[in-house]
């Protein structure tokens, strides 16, 4: 009886143990295709406009008045490094450190209180200012600044080896926490410069090619969605929720030991 029990445990251990090395490290680099951000918020106190020409000077926007605009980004950078553990041939888990960034391309469709401000003189954004000779639309069209995220995540993967070949497919998902830095400075005017901790989720899929028992190259896609970053404007008395989602294409290498 005891011998049978031991044989049963041995068989179970053999099934649950990987046929390859258990631990691994990996690294990847890729293109971060940041989606447009609909920045939306409200004035935190009453705000008196400057002379916006199209908007009379001293117009008061009460606390709680909606304000927002859309930000578009250039394709940016993604890098990651991970330490993982393979549970068996199909399942593995890992801890991942990553960084992504995207430069601002432009800001469009500035609104406050449901009205478009694009045609107003940019002085409307500065209490007591005389006309500056440039519209809000032209000021924000020069999209300087960037959105960066540095995060830690716990990921789980399912690997599907293609029998008789060095190829395998994979799919995975993860949860993480990131430091998100938002810098919006169109035409050199600082509008937002703030940092916020945000949770995020991600989903990954791709394929790998093993060049040896210990080393494999992989290529894949991942989708990342962060909680909105709650920021404060440096120019106007307003708080803004900044959206942060990405489509990422990456190339990497994984070494098992």
Buried (B, 14 or more C-beta within 10 A) or exposed (E): EEEEEEEEEEEEEEEEEBEEEBEBBBBBEBBBBBBEBBBBBBBBEEBEBBBBBBBEBEBEBEEEBBBBBBBBBBBBBBBBBBEBEBBBBBBBBBBBBBBBBBBBBBBBBBBBBEEBBBEBBBBBBBBEBEBBEBBBBBBBBBBBBBBBBEBBBEBBBEBEBEEEEEBBBBBBBBEBBBBBBBBBBBBEBBBBBBEBEBEBBBBBBBBBEBEEEEEBBBBBEBBBBBBBBBBBBBBBBBBBBBBBBBBBBBBBBBBBE
